[in-house]
Amino acid sequence: MEQTVAPAGTQAASENTPESNQSYGTHAQRVRDFVIGTYFDQARAEDVDTVTVRARDVDRGLGFRSKRMPLICSTLRSKKFLKAAAAELTKYDGPPGGASTTAVFHYKLKPRPAN
């Protein structure tokens, strides 16, 4: 079944807004955890095999206030994220530089390996 999943009731996490002294790895992990939990887990629960993620929605959901757009966009195309999400990036819509609130990432879910 091919369908696109949007985030379910994305809320800004202003109370969890990262401080500027935290490491890049911590922010990237927050992006991975948020996107997998909000988009990919929902898609799998609904038996959907494609996921579309808009960078602006991730930014708002994490309460970054557009201050971490390069980090969000680079995380969403990273090998580490794709492996953790068990997905393949099939299409990117957005500016060539890639770090924009208008960037949209399209993924195809892969079967999760059996434990």
MOPAC internal coordinates of N, CA, C and O (Angstrom, degrees):
PM7 1SCF
backbone

  N    0.0000 0     0.00 0     0.00 0    0    0    0
  C    1.4327 1     0.00 0     0.00 0    1    0    0
  C    1.5195 1   107.95 1     0.00 0    2    1    0
  O    1.2310 1   119.61 1   -52.91 1    3    2    1
  N    1.3162 1   118.35 1   127.09 1    3    2    1
  C    1.4531 1   121.41 1   179.64 1    5    3    2
  C    1.5117 1   109.06 1  -108.11 1    6    5    3
  O    1.2310 1   121.05 1   -52.77 1    7    6    5
  N    1.3179 1   115.60 1   127.23 1    7    6    5
  C    1.4459 1   122.26 1  -176.58 1    9    7    6
  C    1.5178 1   107.11 1  -162.26 1   10    9    7
  O    1.2310 1   120.40 1   -20.59 1   11   10    9
  N    1.3098 1   116.85 1   159.41 1   11   10    9
  C    1.4473 1   121.06 1   179.03 1   13   11   10
  C    1.5113 1   109.29 1  -108.98 1   14   13   11
  O    1.2310 1   120.43 1   -40.73 1   15   14   13
  N    1.3180 1   116.78 1   139.27 1   15   14   13
  C    1.4560 1   122.17 1  -179.79 1   17   15   14
  C    1.5072 1   109.31 1  -109.85 1   18   17   15
  O    1.2310 1   120.62 1   -46.47 1   19   18   17
  N    1.3122 1   116.42 1   133.53 1   19   18   17
  C    1.4591 1   123.03 1   175.05 1   21   19   18
  C    1.5189 1   107.64 1  -105.00 1   22   21   19
  O    1.2310 1   120.03 1   -19.10 1   23   22   21
  N    1.3268 1   117.54 1   160.90 1   23   22   21
  C    1.4560 1   119.20 1  -178.62 1   25   23   22
  C    1.5191 1   111.00 1   -64.47 1   26   25   23
  O    1.2310 1   120.58 1   -38.09 1   27   26   25
  N    1.3069 1   116.50 1   141.91 1   27   26   25
  C    1.4590 1   122.01 1   178.79 1   29   27   26
  C    1.5130 1   109.02 1   -89.57 1   30   29   27
  O    1.2310 1   120.23 1   -72.34 1   31   30   29
  N    1.3164 1   117.17 1   107.66 1   31   30   29
  C    1.4574 1   122.17 1   174.70 1   33   31   30
  C    1.5078 1   114.22 1    54.17 1   34   33   31
  O    1.2310 1   120.39 1  -128.23 1   35   34   33
  N    1.3217 1   116.86 1    51.77 1   35   34   33
  C    1.4543 1   120.49 1  -179.78 1   37   35   34
  C    1.5220 1   109.67 1   -59.62 1   38   37   35
  O    1.2310 1   120.72 1   -51.04 1   39   38   37
  N    1.3292 1   116.22 1   128.96 1   39   38   37
  C    1.4506 1   121.64 1   178.50 1   41   39   38
  C    1.5171 1   109.30 1  -116.92 1   42   41   39
  O    1.2310 1   121.06 1   -37.05 1   43   42   41
  N    1.3119 1   115.58 1   142.95 1   43   42   41
  C    1.4532 1   119.43 1   175.14 1   45   43   42
  C    1.5201 1   108.50 1   -70.55 1   46   45   43
  O    1.2310 1   120.74 1   -43.28 1   47   46   45
  N    1.3087 1   116.20 1   136.72 1   47   46   45
  C    1.4570 1   120.94 1  -178.63 1   49   47   46
  C    1.5140 1   109.84 1  -102.72 1   50   49   47
  O    1.2310 1   120.49 1  -121.54 1   51   50   49
  N    1.3281 1   116.66 1    58.46 1   51   50   49
  C    1.4534 1   120.34 1  -174.87 1   53   51   50
  C    1.5224 1   112.15 1   -62.54 1   54   53   51
  O    1.2310 1   120.24 1   148.13 1   55   54   53
  N    1.3406 1   117.15 1   -31.87 1   55   54   53
  C    1.4551 1   118.57 1   178.07 1   57   55   54
  C    1.5213 1   111.51 1   -69.33 1   58   57   55
  O    1.2310 1   119.99 1   162.62 1   59   58   57
  N    1.3308 1   117.63 1   -17.38 1   59   58   57
  C    1.4570 1   121.93 1   178.99 1   61   59   58
  C    1.5219 1   112.16 1  -107.96 1   62   61   59
  O    1.2310 1   120.15 1  -162.12 1   63   62   61
  N    1.3173 1   117.32 1    17.88 1   63   62   61
  C    1.4494 1   120.56 1  -178.11 1   65   63   62
  C    1.5253 1   109.71 1   -58.66 1   66   65   63
  O    1.2310 1   120.20 1   -53.76 1   67   66   65
  N    1.3235 1   117.22 1   126.24 1   67   66   65
  C    1.4610 1   119.97 1  -177.14 1   69   67   66
  C    1.5271 1   112.25 1   -66.36 1   70   69   67
  O    1.2310 1   121.45 1   -35.40 1   71   70   69
  N    1.2913 1   114.83 1   144.60 1   71   70   69
  C    1.4595 1   120.14 1   175.49 1   73   71   70
  C    1.5203 1   109.17 1   -80.12 1   74   73   71
  O    1.2310 1   120.41 1   -25.60 1   75   74   73
  N    1.3152 1   116.83 1   154.40 1   75   74   73
  C    1.4573 1   120.96 1  -175.72 1   77   75   74
  C    1.5212 1   112.82 1   -66.71 1   78   77   75
  O    1.2310 1   118.97 1   162.41 1   79   78   77
  N    1.3324 1   119.57 1   -17.59 1   79   78   77
  C    1.4625 1   120.74 1  -178.76 1   81   79   78
  C    1.5184 1   113.44 1   -88.10 1   82   81   79
  O    1.2310 1   119.21 1  -179.37 1   83   82   81
  N    1.3380 1   119.11 1     0.63 1   83   82   81
  C    1.4585 1   120.64 1   177.64 1   85   83   82
  C    1.5195 1   109.37 1   -77.79 1   86   85   83
  O    1.2310 1   121.04 1   -22.30 1   87   86   85
  N    1.3156 1   115.62 1   157.70 1   87   86   85
  C    1.4563 1   120.55 1  -175.15 1   89   87   86
  C    1.5181 1   112.55 1   -78.78 1   90   89   87
  O    1.2310 1   121.25 1   -20.13 1   91   90   89
  N    1.3351 1   115.21 1   159.87 1   91   90   89
  C    1.4557 1   122.32 1   176.47 1   93   91   90
  C    1.5129 1   110.48 1   -57.82 1   94   93   91
  O    1.2310 1   119.99 1   138.35 1   95   94   93
  N    1.3162 1   117.62 1   -41.65 1   95   94   93
  C    1.4582 1   122.21 1  -179.76 1   97   95   94
  C    1.5152 1   112.57 1   -59.36 1   98   97   95
  O    1.2310 1   120.19 1   141.38 1   99   98   97
  N    1.3089 1   117.24 1   -38.62 1   99   98   97
  C    1.4575 1   121.34 1   178.84 1  101   99   98
  C    1.5132 1   110.24 1   -64.67 1  102  101   99
  O    1.2310 1   119.56 1   136.34 1  103  102  101
  N    1.3067 1   118.44 1   -43.66 1  103  102  101
  C    1.4682 1   122.06 1   179.24 1  105  103  102
  C    1.5293 1   110.47 1   -65.92 1  106  105  103
  O    1.2310 1   120.41 1   136.41 1  107  106  105
  N    1.3129 1   116.82 1   -43.59 1  107  106  105
  C    1.4607 1   120.13 1  -179.93 1  109  107  106
  C    1.5230 1   110.05 1   -63.61 1  110  109  107
  O    1.2310 1   119.93 1   140.82 1  111  110  109
  N    1.3185 1   117.74 1   -39.18 1  111  110  109
  C    1.4614 1   120.65 1   178.18 1  113  111  110
  C    1.5241 1   110.55 1   -64.93 1  114  113  111
  O    1.2310 1   120.06 1   141.51 1  115  114  113
  N    1.3156 1   117.50 1   -38.49 1  115  114  113
  C    1.4702 1   120.51 1   176.93 1  117  115  114
  C    1.5209 1   110.21 1   -62.31 1  118  117  115
  O    1.2310 1   120.17 1   138.98 1  119  118  117
  N    1.3350 1   117.27 1   -41.02 1  119  118  117
  C    1.4663 1   120.99 1   178.00 1  121  119  118
  C    1.5278 1   109.54 1   -62.78 1  122  121  119
  O    1.2310 1   120.19 1   130.88 1  123  122  121
  N    1.3356 1   117.25 1   -49.12 1  123  122  121
  C    1.4730 1   120.51 1   179.58 1  125  123  122
  C    1.5183 1   111.08 1   -57.86 1  126  125  123
  O    1.2310 1   120.12 1   130.37 1  127  126  125
  N    1.3096 1   117.38 1   -49.63 1  127  126  125
  C    1.4618 1   121.42 1  -178.36 1  129  127  126
  C    1.5242 1   111.47 1   -61.27 1  130  129  127
  O    1.2310 1   120.21 1   135.86 1  131  130  129
  N    1.3233 1   117.21 1   -44.14 1  131  130  129
  C    1.4665 1   121.55 1  -179.01 1  133  131  130
  C    1.5218 1   111.31 1   -63.51 1  134  133  131
  O    1.2310 1   120.34 1   130.87 1  135  134  133
  N    1.3218 1   116.95 1   -49.13 1  135  134  133
  C    1.4631 1   120.27 1  -176.23 1  137  135  134
  C    1.5297 1   111.32 1   -67.63 1  138  137  135
  O    1.2310 1   120.14 1   136.63 1  139  138  137
  N    1.3263 1   117.35 1   -43.37 1  139  138  137
  C    1.4631 1   119.39 1   178.81 1  141  139  138
  C    1.5273 1   110.00 1   -63.77 1  142  141  139
  O    1.2310 1   120.18 1   135.02 1  143  142  141
  N    1.3182 1   117.26 1   -44.98 1  143  142  141
  C    1.4625 1   120.66 1  -179.26 1  145  143  142
  C    1.5181 1   113.94 1   -68.84 1  146  145  143
  O    1.2310 1   120.14 1   143.48 1  147  146  145
  N    1.3136 1   117.34 1   -36.52 1  147  146  145
  C    1.4559 1   121.32 1  -175.59 1  149  147  146
  C    1.5199 1   112.87 1   -85.47 1  150  149  147
  O    1.2310 1   119.99 1   140.81 1  151  150  149
  N    1.3149 1   117.63 1   -39.19 1  151  150  149
  C    1.4630 1   121.16 1  -173.89 1  153  151  150
  C    1.5288 1   113.11 1  -104.74 1  154  153  151
  O    1.2310 1   120.59 1   124.74 1  155  154  153
  N    1.3216 1   116.47 1   -55.26 1  155  154  153
  C    1.4552 1   120.91 1  -170.31 1  157  155  154
  C    1.5317 1   112.47 1   -72.62 1  158  157  155
  O    1.2310 1   119.92 1   136.92 1  159  158  157
  N    1.3115 1   117.76 1   -43.08 1  159  158  157
  C    1.4646 1   119.94 1   178.46 1  161  159  158
  C    1.5301 1   110.38 1   -64.09 1  162  161  159
  O    1.2310 1   120.26 1   140.26 1  163  162  161
  N    1.3260 1   117.12 1   -39.74 1  163  162  161
  C    1.4633 1   121.36 1   177.72 1  165  163  162
  C    1.5309 1   110.67 1   -63.44 1  166  165  163
  O    1.2310 1   120.59 1   136.44 1  167  166  165
  N    1.3210 1   116.47 1   -43.56 1  167  166  165
  C    1.4701 1   120.42 1   179.62 1  169  167  166
  C    1.5195 1   110.85 1   -61.24 1  170  169  167
  O    1.2310 1   120.59 1   135.60 1  171  170  169
  N    1.3112 1   116.47 1   -44.40 1  171  170  169
  C    1.4719 1   119.69 1   179.76 1  173  171  170
  C    1.5279 1   110.98 1   -65.57 1  174  173  171
  O    1.2310 1   120.19 1   141.41 1  175  174  173
  N    1.3292 1   117.23 1   -38.59 1  175  174  173
  C    1.4626 1   120.85 1   178.88 1  177  175  174
  C    1.5275 1   111.10 1   -64.27 1  178  177  175
  O    1.2310 1   120.64 1   148.95 1  179  178  177
  N    1.3344 1   116.39 1   -31.05 1  179  178  177
  C    1.4623 1   121.48 1  -179.52 1  181  179  178
  C    1.5280 1   112.02 1   -94.73 1  182  181  179
  O    1.2310 1   120.06 1  -173.10 1  183  182  181
  N    1.3195 1   117.50 1     6.90 1  183  182  181
  C    1.4639 1   123.49 1   179.87 1  185  183  182
  C    1.5331 1   112.00 1    58.12 1  186  185  183
  O    1.2310 1   121.18 1  -137.70 1  187  186  185
  N    1.3223 1   115.35 1    42.30 1  187  186  185
  C    1.4559 1   122.94 1   178.25 1  189  187  186
  C    1.5237 1   107.65 1  -103.99 1  190  189  187
  O    1.2310 1   120.06 1   -38.03 1  191  190  189
  N    1.3263 1   117.49 1   141.97 1  191  190  189
  C    1.4635 1   118.75 1  -175.83 1  193  191  190
  C    1.5189 1   114.86 1  -108.67 1  194  193  191
  O    1.2310 1   119.40 1  -176.13 1  195  194  193
  N    1.3237 1   118.75 1     3.87 1  195  194  193
  C    1.4612 1   120.74 1   174.29 1  197  195  194
  C    1.5272 1   109.34 1  -130.76 1  198  197  195
  O    1.2310 1   121.54 1   -29.54 1  199  198  197
  N    1.3224 1   114.67 1   150.46 1  199  198  197
  C    1.4568 1   121.50 1  -179.95 1  201  199  198
  C    1.5207 1   108.06 1  -136.24 1  202  201  199
  O    1.2310 1   120.71 1   -42.27 1  203  202  201
  N    1.3157 1   116.25 1   137.73 1  203  202  201
  C    1.4594 1   122.20 1   175.27 1  205  203  202
  C    1.5271 1   107.94 1  -119.31 1  206  205  203
  O    1.2310 1   120.85 1   -50.21 1  207  206  205
  N    1.3285 1   115.97 1   129.79 1  207  206  205
  C    1.4602 1   121.68 1  -177.88 1  209  207  206
  C    1.5274 1   108.80 1  -125.44 1  210  209  207
  O    1.2310 1   120.66 1   -54.25 1  211  210  209
  N    1.3100 1   116.34 1   125.75 1  211  210  209
  C    1.4622 1   121.53 1   175.89 1  213  211  210
  C    1.5270 1   108.15 1   -99.81 1  214  213  211
  O    1.2310 1   120.32 1   -51.48 1  215  214  213
  N    1.3115 1   116.99 1   128.52 1  215  214  213
  C    1.4671 1   122.10 1  -176.48 1  217  215  214
  C    1.5267 1   111.80 1   -55.92 1  218  217  215
  O    1.2310 1   119.96 1   141.71 1  219  218  217
  N    1.3222 1   117.69 1   -38.29 1  219  218  217
  C    1.4631 1   121.67 1   179.90 1  221  219  218
  C    1.5345 1   110.99 1   -59.65 1  222  221  219
  O    1.2310 1   120.26 1   140.61 1  223  222  221
  N    1.3379 1   117.10 1   -39.39 1  223  222  221
  C    1.4624 1   120.39 1  -179.58 1  225  223  222
  C    1.5262 1   111.44 1   -67.23 1  226  225  223
  O    1.2310 1   120.42 1   143.06 1  227  226  225
  N    1.3213 1   116.81 1   -36.94 1  227  226  225
  C    1.4602 1   120.82 1   176.71 1  229  227  226
  C    1.5271 1   109.56 1   -65.77 1  230  229  227
  O    1.2310 1   120.75 1   134.21 1  231  230  229
  N    1.3118 1   116.17 1   -45.79 1  231  230  229
  C    1.4589 1   121.60 1   179.10 1  233  231  230
  C    1.5290 1   111.05 1   -57.12 1  234  233  231
  O    1.2310 1   120.86 1   131.86 1  235  234  233
  N    1.3040 1   115.96 1   -48.14 1  235  234  233
  C    1.4742 1   120.21 1  -179.81 1  237  235  234
  C    1.5240 1   111.38 1   -67.05 1  238  237  235
  O    1.2310 1   120.56 1   139.44 1  239  238  237
  N    1.3198 1   116.54 1   -40.56 1  239  238  237
  C    1.4559 1   120.50 1  -179.02 1  241  239  238
  C    1.5208 1   113.13 1   -62.98 1  242  241  239
  O    1.2310 1   120.97 1   148.23 1  243  242  241
  N    1.3159 1   115.74 1   -31.77 1  243  242  241
  C    1.4653 1   120.43 1  -179.69 1  245  243  242
  C    1.5272 1   112.63 1   -95.36 1  246  245  243
  O    1.2310 1   120.19 1   173.92 1  247  246  245
  N    1.3143 1   117.25 1    -6.08 1  247  246  245
  C    1.4587 1   120.68 1   178.54 1  249  247  246
  C    1.5158 1   114.31 1    70.30 1  250  249  247
  O    1.2310 1   119.91 1  -150.86 1  251  250  249
  N    1.3246 1   117.78 1    29.14 1  251  250  249
  C    1.4661 1   121.25 1  -178.38 1  253  251  250
  C    1.5356 1   112.74 1   -78.34 1  254  253  251
  O    1.2310 1   119.56 1   163.40 1  255  254  253
  N    1.3108 1   118.44 1   -16.60 1  255  254  253
  C    1.4743 1   123.59 1   178.73 1  257  255  254
  C    1.5252 1   112.79 1    57.02 1  258  257  255
  O    1.2310 1   120.47 1  -135.24 1  259  258  257
  N    1.3132 1   116.71 1    44.76 1  259  258  257
  C    1.4730 1   124.98 1   176.62 1  261  259  258
  C    1.5226 1   113.91 1    63.01 1  262  261  259
  O    1.2310 1   120.05 1  -166.79 1  263  262  261
  N    1.3232 1   117.51 1    13.21 1  263  262  261
  C    1.4654 1   120.21 1  -179.37 1  265  263  262
  C    1.5243 1   113.13 1   -85.77 1  266  265  263
  O    1.2310 1   120.11 1   168.77 1  267  266  265
  N    1.3345 1   117.39 1   -11.23 1  267  266  265
  C    1.4597 1   120.54 1  -175.22 1  269  267  266
  C    1.5262 1   112.44 1  -128.31 1  270  269  267
  O    1.2310 1   120.55 1  -149.03 1  271  270  269
  N    1.3179 1   116.55 1    30.97 1  271  270  269
  C    1.4585 1   120.20 1  -177.44 1  273  271  270
  C    1.5288 1   112.57 1   -61.76 1  274  273  271
  O    1.2310 1   118.20 1   138.02 1  275  274  273
  N    1.3319 1   121.04 1   -41.98 1  275  274  273
  C    1.4690 1   119.49 1   176.47 1  277  275  274
  C    1.5328 1   111.81 1   -59.46 1  278  277  275
  O    1.2310 1   120.24 1   139.27 1  279  278  277
  N    1.3296 1   117.15 1   -40.73 1  279  278  277
  C    1.4540 1   121.64 1   178.94 1  281  279  278
  C    1.5294 1   110.64 1   -64.46 1  282  281  279
  O    1.2310 1   120.05 1   134.73 1  283  282  281
  N    1.3261 1   117.52 1   -45.27 1  283  282  281
  C    1.4683 1   121.40 1   179.99 1  285  283  282
  C    1.5199 1   110.15 1   -59.40 1  286  285  283
  O    1.2310 1   120.42 1   129.44 1  287  286  285
  N    1.3206 1   116.79 1   -50.56 1  287  286  285
  C    1.4639 1   120.41 1  -176.18 1  289  287  286
  C    1.5241 1   112.27 1   -66.43 1  290  289  287
  O    1.2310 1   120.04 1   140.14 1  291  290  289
  N    1.3199 1   117.53 1   -39.86 1  291  290  289
  C    1.4676 1   118.73 1   179.24 1  293  291  290
  C    1.5301 1   110.64 1   -69.76 1  294  293  291
  O    1.2310 1   119.91 1   144.97 1  295  294  293
  N    1.3237 1   117.77 1   -35.03 1  295  294  293
  C    1.4604 1   120.89 1   177.57 1  297  295  294
  C    1.5183 1   110.60 1   -65.51 1  298  297  295
  O    1.2310 1   119.76 1   139.18 1  299  298  297
  N    1.3261 1   118.06 1   -40.82 1  299  298  297
  C    1.4627 1   121.83 1  -176.91 1  301  299  298
  C    1.5255 1   113.35 1   -68.55 1  302  301  299
  O    1.2310 1   120.13 1   165.66 1  303  302  301
  N    1.3306 1   117.36 1   -14.34 1  303  302  301
  C    1.4731 1   119.01 1   176.77 1  305  303  302
  C    1.5230 1   112.24 1  -113.63 1  306  305  303
  O    1.2310 1   120.24 1  -175.88 1  307  306  305
  N    1.3151 1   117.15 1     4.12 1  307  306  305
  C    1.4651 1   120.55 1  -176.47 1  309  307  306
  C    1.5322 1   112.11 1   -75.00 1  310  309  307
  O    1.2310 1   121.20 1   -28.76 1  311  310  309
  N    1.3295 1   115.30 1   151.24 1  311  310  309
  C    1.4697 1   121.55 1   177.57 1  313  311  310
  C    1.5281 1   110.55 1   -62.16 1  314  313  311
  O    1.2310 1   120.58 1   142.63 1  315  314  313
  N    1.3111 1   116.50 1   -37.37 1  315  314  313
  C    1.4624 1   120.67 1  -179.49 1  317  315  314
  C    1.5317 1   110.68 1   -62.24 1  318  317  315
  O    1.2310 1   120.58 1   136.42 1  319  318  317
  N    1.3357 1   116.49 1   -43.58 1  319  318  317
  C    1.4618 1   120.41 1   178.28 1  321  319  318
  C    1.5267 1   111.05 1   -65.74 1  322  321  319
  O    1.2310 1   120.52 1   133.26 1  323  322  321
  N    1.3347 1   116.62 1   -46.74 1  323  322  321
  C    1.4630 1   120.58 1  -177.80 1  325  323  322
  C    1.5328 1   111.03 1   -60.82 1  326  325  323
  O    1.2310 1   120.69 1   142.07 1  327  326  325
  N    1.3264 1   116.29 1   -37.93 1  327  326  325
  C    1.4668 1   119.68 1   178.11 1  329  327  326
  C    1.5290 1   110.27 1   -68.51 1  330  329  327
  O    1.2310 1   120.14 1   133.89 1  331  330  329
  N    1.3208 1   117.33 1   -46.11 1  331  330  329
  C    1.4693 1   121.17 1  -179.25 1  333  331  330
  C    1.5259 1   111.66 1   -62.95 1  334  333  331
  O    1.2310 1   120.46 1   144.42 1  335  334  333
  N    1.3259 1   116.72 1   -35.58 1  335  334  333
  C    1.4614 1   121.70 1  -178.57 1  337  335  334
  C    1.5200 1   112.21 1   -85.26 1  338  337  335
  O    1.2310 1   120.21 1   169.59 1  339  338  337
  N    1.3169 1   117.21 1   -10.41 1  339  338  337
  C    1.4737 1   122.47 1  -174.43 1  341  339  338
  C    1.5238 1   108.96 1    52.18 1  342  341  339
  O    1.2310 1   121.71 1  -121.68 1  343  342  341
  N    1.3385 1   114.32 1    58.32 1  343  342  341
  C    1.4588 1   120.24 1  -176.14 1  345  343  342
  C    1.5178 1   110.90 1  -143.75 1  346  345  343
  O    1.2310 1   121.51 1   -15.35 1  347  346  345
  N    1.3162 1   114.72 1   164.65 1  347  346  345
  C    1.4575 1   122.75 1   176.53 1  349  347  346
  C    1.5242 1   107.79 1  -122.22 1  350  349  347
  O    1.2310 1   120.58 1   -49.52 1  351  350  349
  N    1.3304 1   116.50 1   130.48 1  351  350  349
  C    1.4642 1   120.53 1   175.40 1  353  351  350
  C    1.5198 1   107.49 1   -75.95 1  354  353  351
  O    1.2310 1   120.28 1   -65.82 1  355  354  353
  N    1.3296 1   117.07 1   114.18 1  355  354  353
  C    1.4642 1   121.14 1  -175.67 1  357  355  354
  C    1.5194 1   113.30 1   -99.10 1  358  357  355
  O    1.2310 1   120.58 1   155.99 1  359  358  357
  N    1.3407 1   116.49 1   -24.01 1  359  358  357
  C    1.4631 1   119.06 1  -177.55 1  361  359  358
  C    1.5143 1   109.31 1  -159.64 1  362  361  359
  O    1.2310 1   121.26 1   -34.43 1  363  362  361
  N    1.3181 1   115.19 1   145.57 1  363  362  361
  C    1.4630 1   122.21 1   175.31 1  365  363  362
  C    1.5243 1   107.60 1  -126.53 1  366  365  363
  O    1.2310 1   120.33 1   -53.17 1  367  366  365
  N    1.3096 1   116.97 1   126.83 1  367  366  365
  C    1.4616 1   122.09 1   174.27 1  369  367  366
  C    1.5169 1   107.70 1  -114.86 1  370  369  367
  O    1.2310 1   120.59 1   -59.26 1  371  370  369
  N    1.3200 1   116.47 1   120.74 1  371  370  369
  C    1.4534 1   119.63 1   178.91 1  373  371  370
  C    1.5061 1   110.54 1   158.53 1  374  373  371
  O    1.2310 1   120.87 1     4.07 1  375  374  373
  N    1.3230 1   115.93 1  -175.93 1  375  374  373
  C    1.4572 1   120.67 1  -178.71 1  377  375  374
  C    1.5277 1   111.63 1   -66.59 1  378  377  375
  O    1.2310 1   120.09 1   -27.92 1  379  378  377
  N    1.3257 1   117.43 1   152.08 1  379  378  377
  C    1.4688 1   121.30 1  -178.66 1  381  379  378
  C    1.5280 1   113.41 1   -56.09 1  382  381  379
  O    1.2310 1   119.76 1   145.41 1  383  382  381
  N    1.3112 1   118.07 1   -34.59 1  383  382  381
  C    1.4616 1   121.19 1   179.22 1  385  383  382
  C    1.5140 1   112.25 1   -66.46 1  386  385  383
  O    1.2310 1   120.75 1   151.53 1  387  386  385
  N    1.3232 1   116.17 1   -28.47 1  387  386  385
  C    1.4500 1   121.46 1   173.41 1  389  387  386
  C    1.5135 1   117.23 1    84.91 1  390  389  387
  O    1.2310 1   118.79 1   165.69 1  391  390  389
  N    1.3001 1   119.91 1   -14.31 1  391  390  389
  C    1.4616 1   121.35 1  -176.70 1  393  391  390
  C    1.5246 1   110.11 1  -102.03 1  394  393  391
  O    1.2310 1   120.83 1  -100.37 1  395  394  393
  N    1.3263 1   116.03 1    79.63 1  395  394  393
  C    1.4537 1   120.76 1  -175.05 1  397  395  394
  C    1.5188 1   110.44 1  -145.53 1  398  397  395
  O    1.2310 1   120.52 1   -29.89 1  399  398  397
  N    1.3184 1   116.61 1   150.11 1  399  398  397
  C    1.4547 1   120.96 1   176.01 1  401  399  398
  C    1.5227 1   111.11 1   -64.91 1  402  401  399
  O    1.2310 1   120.04 1   160.75 1  403  402  401
  N    1.3275 1   117.52 1   -19.25 1  403  402  401
  C    1.4631 1   121.24 1  -178.99 1  405  403  402
  C    1.5269 1   112.84 1   -89.45 1  406  405  403
  O    1.2310 1   119.82 1   177.24 1  407  406  405
  N    1.3080 1   117.94 1    -2.76 1  407  406  405
  C    1.4662 1   121.64 1  -179.18 1  409  407  406
  C    1.5281 1   110.25 1   -65.54 1  410  409  407
  O    1.2310 1   121.22 1   -46.19 1  411  410  409
  N    1.3420 1   115.26 1   133.81 1  411  410  409
  C    1.4655 1   121.40 1   178.77 1  413  411  410
  C    1.5295 1   108.10 1  -127.86 1  414  413  411
  O    1.2310 1   120.98 1   -50.57 1  415  414  413
  N    1.3249 1   115.73 1   129.43 1  415  414  413
  C    1.4524 1   122.91 1  -177.37 1  417  415  414
  C    1.5267 1   108.83 1  -112.50 1  418  417  415
  O    1.2310 1   120.68 1   -48.29 1  419  418  417
  N    1.3225 1   116.30 1   131.71 1  419  418  417
  C    1.4640 1   122.31 1  -179.67 1  421  419  418
  C    1.5347 1   108.17 1  -113.90 1  422  421  419
  O    1.2310 1   120.78 1   -49.79 1  423  422  421
  N    1.3203 1   116.11 1   130.21 1  423  422  421
  C    1.4581 1   121.61 1  -175.85 1  425  423  422
  C    1.5204 1   111.10 1  -125.85 1  426  425  423
  O    1.2310 1   121.49 1   -29.35 1  427  426  425
  N    1.3218 1   114.76 1   150.65 1  427  426  425
  C    1.4625 1   122.99 1   170.79 1  429  427  426
  C    1.5151 1   106.07 1  -111.33 1  430  429  427
  O    1.2310 1   120.56 1   -53.18 1  431  430  429
  N    1.3225 1   116.53 1   126.82 1  431  430  429
  C    1.4548 1   120.32 1  -179.32 1  433  431  430
  C    1.5185 1   110.75 1   -76.38 1  434  433  431
  O    1.2310 1   121.13 1   -39.73 1  435  434  433
  N    1.3100 1   115.44 1   140.27 1  435  434  433
  C    1.4574 1   122.28 1   174.46 1  437  435  434
  C    1.5220 1   107.46 1  -101.86 1  438  437  435
  O    1.2310 1   120.21 1   -24.27 1  439  438  437
  N    1.3202 1   117.20 1   155.73 1  439  438  437
  C    1.4662 1   118.02 1   175.59 1  441  439  438
  C    1.5238 1   109.56 1   -63.28 1  442  441  439
  O    1.2310 1   121.04 1   -40.34 1  443  442  441
  N    1.3161 1   115.61 1   139.66 1  443  442  441
  C    1.4687 1   120.31 1   177.27 1  445  443  442
  C    1.5297 1   108.72 1   -75.06 1  446  445  443
  O    1.2310 1   120.22 1   -42.88 1  447  446  445
  N    1.3276 1   117.19 1   137.12 1  447  446  445
  C    1.4682 1   119.12 1   177.95 1  449  447  446
  C    1.5327 1   110.27 1   -64.35 1  450  449  447
  O    1.2310 1   120.79 1   -36.23 1  451  450  449
  N    1.3166 1   116.09 1   143.77 1  451  450  449
  C    1.4670 1   120.42 1   177.56 1  453  451  450
  C    1.5127 1   109.58 1   -70.58 1  454  453  451
  O    1.2310 1   120.44 1   -37.73 1  455  454  453
  N    1.3193 1   116.76 1   142.27 1  455  454  453
  C    1.4707 1   120.65 1  -179.38 1  457  455  454
  C    1.4878 1   111.99 1   -79.87 1  458  457  455
  O    1.2310 1   120.10 1   180.00 1  459  458  457

